[in-house]
Amino acid sequence: MTDVRVRRAECSKVRRAEIIGAAHLALRDPLVGTRGDVESLRRLATGILHGIQGTSTHVVVGRGDFSLSLRFAKKSLLYAAVKASAEAPRLRVLVYESSPWERGDVDAADFLAFESAKEEHDVPLSPSRRSASRSSLKGSSSRSPSFLRSPSKRRAATCVSDVEGIPHTIVNSALKVLDDTDIDHDDNDERATALRDELTKKFGSFWHVVSDAGDFAVASHATELPVQIGEYRAMKRVSMRFQKGKYEYEVWHHVAPFEASQPEEDAPVDARRVARVAALLVVAAAAWFQRQSRDVPRVSDIVPIVFHSRN
């Protein structure tokens, strides 16, 4: 029997129920299994995301207490411990939404592309900074053997996901922070915070960073940028995965769509207020006519009709 235990909830009761329901449904998927391996984590994260409405939701699933450096929208976060069965390991699940974009005159993706283009003279990622070909999620069997790397590069950060099409300056900026010698080698939290701060300073807000020494998976709605791949144009998700020592870092960019405030002229009409104003106008008109003629209806005869017509 699936088990979902909420550890922290900063969301409405409706959203809480929606997330818990999506988690139970995803845990029942036979492909999730009971091993808690990286493929199971990926399927669980994707399954929960598909079960939740909205285009700004992100799901993180891990075996341990992964580190976070991100901002989330108010009343959108839920953190839970889940199990697919009694034999399965207990996993951590975080669900939240991106913060909204507050600049309605500029698209968030266009802004990111513009900022990254300022330094697009950066050189592409060198082969020595790429690990062996692998999926965008952490695996236990596809790490680059140590003898394939020179001793000077053995501790250097490497990119372990497909970043072709992502502006070079973004990837290089992330690698530079991960290799910063001023940060203690084992201080994962400080490195994750520094990584987000550097990307925010250079390319604007709305960067998300998750890291851990153990297995974890992310299902996200990352920002997409148009890229040229050979003769074809495609959309590339701004999502990257890096390895530094025993830690891995999932980094992506996303912002909730801008929701313009409703114009004053389109504001909902207060029916009661309109009825009160109409009644006052009728009373005033009736009083004026009453002074002009003795044959017109009295005010007391008209006012009840006005309120009856409103119902």
C-alpha positions in Angstrom: 0.0 0.0 0.0 1.3 3.4 -0.9 2.2 5.8 1.9 2.4 9.6 1.6 3.2 11.6 4.8 3.2 15.4 4.5 6.2 17.0 6.4 5.6 20.6 5.4 2.7 22.2 3.5 2.5 25.9 2.5 -0.4 25.6 0.1 -4.2 25.5 0.0 -6.2 22.4 1.1 -7.2 21.9 -2.6 -3.7 21.9 -3.8 -2.5 19.7 -1.0 -5.2 17.1 -1.9 -4.2 17.4 -5.6 -0.5 16.7 -4.9 -1.2 13.9 -2.5 -3.5 12.3 -5.0 -0.9 12.6 -7.8 1.7 11.1 -5.5 -0.4 8.1 -4.6 -1.3 7.5 -8.3 2.4 7.8 -9.4 3.5 5.4 -6.6 1.1 2.8 -7.9 2.9 2.7 -11.3 4.5 -0.8 -11.5 7.5 0.8 -13.3 8.3 2.9 -10.3 9.0 -0.4 -8.5 10.4 -0.8 -5.0 14.2 -0.4 -5.6 14.4 3.4 -5.3 17.0 3.5 -8.1 17.5 6.5 -10.3 15.1 5.4 -13.0 12.4 4.9 -10.3 13.0 8.4 -9.0 12.7 9.8 -12.5 9.4 8.0 -13.2 8.0 9.0 -9.9 8.9 12.7 -10.4 7.5 12.7 -13.9 4.3 10.9 -12.8 3.6 13.3 -10.0 4.2 16.3 -12.3 1.8 14.9 -14.9 -0.9 14.5 -12.2 -0.8 18.1 -11.2 -2.4 20.9 -13.2 -0.4 24.0 -14.1 2.6 25.0 -16.2 4.8 26.3 -13.4 5.0 23.3 -11.2 8.3 21.5 -10.4 8.9 18.1 -8.7 12.0 16.9 -6.9 12.4 13.3 -5.7 15.3 12.0 -3.8 16.5 9.3 -1.4 17.9 11.8 1.1 17.5 15.4 2.2 18.6 17.2 -0.9 19.8 20.8 -0.7 17.9 23.6 -2.3 18.5 27.1 -3.5 15.4 28.6 -5.1 12.4 30.8 -4.8 8.8 29.5 -4.9 5.4 31.1 -5.3 3.4 31.6 -2.2 1.0 28.9 -1.2 2.4 26.4 -3.6 4.9 24.3 -1.7 4.5 20.8 -0.2 7.2 18.5 1.1 6.4 14.8 1.9 8.0 11.5 2.6 6.6 8.7 0.4 6.8 4.9 0.0 5.5 2.7 -2.8 5.2 -0.3 -0.5 6.3 -1.6 2.8 9.5 -3.0 1.2 10.3 0.1 -0.8 12.6 2.8 0.6 11.1 6.0 1.9 11.7 8.9 -0.6 11.5 12.6 -0.2 9.3 14.6 -2.5 9.2 18.4 -3.0 6.5 20.1 -5.1 6.3 23.8 -5.7 5.6 26.5 -8.3 7.9 29.2 -9.8 7.5 32.7 -8.7 5.7 35.0 -11.2 7.3 37.3 -13.7 6.5 40.9 -12.7 7.6 42.6 -15.9 4.6 42.3 -18.3 6.3 44.3 -21.1 9.1 41.7 -21.4 8.9 37.9 -21.9 11.1 36.0 -19.4 12.6 33.8 -22.1 13.5 36.8 -24.3 15.1 38.5 -21.3 17.2 35.5 -20.6 18.3 35.2 -24.2 19.2 38.9 -24.3 21.3 38.8 -21.1 23.1 35.7 -22.2 23.8 37.1 -25.7 25.9 39.9 -24.1 28.7 37.4 -23.4 28.1 34.9 -26.2 31.7 35.2 -27.2 32.5 32.7 -24.5 34.0 29.5 -26.0 32.0 26.3 -26.1 32.4 23.7 -23.4 35.6 21.8 -23.9 35.5 18.0 -24.1 37.5 17.7 -20.9 34.6 19.4 -19.1 32.1 16.8 -20.3 31.7 13.4 -18.7 31.0 10.3 -20.6 27.7 10.3 -22.4 24.8 9.7 -20.0 21.2 10.7 -19.4 20.3 14.0 -17.8 19.6 12.2 -14.5 22.1 10.7 -12.2 23.1 7.1 -12.8 25.5 4.8 -11.0 27.2 3.2 -14.0 28.0 6.0 -16.5 30.6 8.1 -14.7 33.7 8.9 -16.5 36.6 6.6 -15.4 39.2 8.5 -13.4 42.0 7.3 -15.7 40.4 9.2 -18.6 40.9 12.5 -16.8 44.2 14.1 -16.0 45.1 14.5 -12.4 44.7 18.3 -12.7 41.1 17.8 -13.9 40.1 15.0 -11.6 38.5 17.4 -9.1 37.2 19.9 -11.7 33.4 20.2 -12.2 32.0 18.5 -15.3 28.7 18.7 -17.1 26.8 15.4 -17.2 23.8 16.4 -19.3 23.2 17.5 -22.9 23.8 21.3 -23.0 24.1 21.7 -26.8 22.1 24.8 -27.7 22.3 26.4 -24.2 24.3 29.6 -24.4 28.0 28.9 -23.6 28.2 31.8 -21.2 25.5 30.2 -18.9 27.3 26.8 -18.8 30.7 28.4 -18.3 29.5 30.6 -15.5 28.1 27.6 -13.7 31.3 25.7 -14.0 33.3 28.7 -12.8 31.4 28.8 -9.6 31.5 25.1 -9.0 35.3 25.2 -9.3 35.7 28.2 -7.0 38.5 27.4 -4.6 37.3 29.9 -2.1 34.3 27.6 -1.3 35.1 24.7 1.0 35.2 21.5 -1.0 32.5 19.8 1.0 30.3 22.8 1.6 27.5 21.8 -0.8 25.0 24.3 0.5 27.3 27.3 0.0 28.3 26.1 -3.5 24.6 25.7 -4.5 23.8 29.2 -3.2 26.8 30.7 -4.9 25.8 29.1 -8.1 22.3 30.5 -8.0 23.6 34.0 -7.0 26.1 34.1 -9.9 23.5 33.1 -12.5 21.0 35.6 -11.0 23.6 38.4 -11.1 24.5 37.7 -14.8 21.2 36.6 -16.3 18.4 37.7 -14.1 16.3 35.9 -11.4 14.3 32.7 -11.4 17.1 30.1 -11.3 16.5 26.8 -9.4 19.3 24.7 -8.0 19.0 21.3 -6.3 22.0 19.3 -5.2 22.9 16.1 -3.3 25.5 13.5 -2.9 22.8 10.8 -3.3 20.4 10.0 -6.1 17.7 12.5 -7.0 15.5 13.4 -9.9 13.8 16.5 -11.1 10.7 16.9 -13.3 10.5 20.6 -14.2 9.0 23.1 -16.6 12.2 24.8 -17.7 12.4 27.9 -19.8 12.8 27.0 -23.5 15.0 29.0 -25.9 15.0 28.7 -29.7 18.3 27.2 -31.0 19.8 26.3 -34.4 20.8 22.6 -34.7 22.3 22.1 -38.1 19.6 23.0 -40.7 16.8 22.9 -38.2 15.5 25.2 -35.5 14.3 23.7 -32.2 13.4 24.7 -28.7 16.0 23.9 -26.0 15.2 23.6 -22.3 17.5 25.6 -20.1 18.3 22.8 -17.7 21.7 21.5 -16.8 23.3 18.9 -14.6 26.8 19.1 -13.2 29.1 17.0 -11.0 31.6 18.4 -8.6 33.3 15.8 -6.4 30.6 13.5 -4.8 27.8 16.1 -5.4 25.6 16.6 -8.4 23.8 19.9 -9.2 20.6 20.2 -11.2 20.2 23.8 -12.5 17.4 25.2 -14.5 15.6 28.4 -15.3 11.9 29.0 -15.1 9.5 31.8 -14.3 5.7 31.6 -13.9 3.8 33.4 -16.8 3.1 37.0 -16.2 -0.5 37.6 -15.1 -1.4 41.2 -15.8 -3.6 42.8 -13.2 -7.1 43.4 -14.4 -7.6 46.9 -16.0 -9.8 49.2 -14.0 -12.4 49.4 -16.7 -12.6 45.6 -16.8 -13.0 45.1 -13.1 -16.0 43.0 -11.9 -19.1 45.0 -11.4 -20.5 45.2 -7.9 -24.2 44.5 -8.5 -25.3 45.6 -5.1 -23.5 48.9 -5.5 -25.1 49.5 -8.9 -28.5 48.7 -7.5 -28.0 51.2 -4.6 -27.0 53.9 -7.0 -29.9 53.2 -9.4 -32.3 53.3 -6.4 -31.0 56.7 -5.4 -31.4 58.0 -8.9 -35.0 56.8 -9.0 -35.8 58.3 -5.7 -34.3 61.6 -6.8 -36.2 61.5 -10.0 -39.5 60.6 -8.3 -39.1 63.4 -5.8 -38.5 65.9 -8.6 -41.6 64.7 -10.5 -43.7 64.8 -7.3 -42.9 68.4 -7.0 -44.0 69.0 -10.6 -47.2 67.1 -10.6 -49.7 65.7 -8.1 -50.6 62.8 -10.5 -47.2 61.0 -10.6 -46.6 58.0 -8.3 -45.2 58.6 -4.9 -41.6 57.8 -4.0 -42.8 55.0 -1.7 -44.6 53.4 -4.6 -41.6 53.4 -6.9 -38.7 52.4 -4.6 -40.1 48.8 -3.8 -40.4 48.2 -7.6 -36.7 49.0 -8.1 -35.5 46.5 -5.5 -37.9 43.9 -6.8 -36.6 44.1 -10.3 -33.0 43.5 -9.0 -33.9 40.0 -7.8 
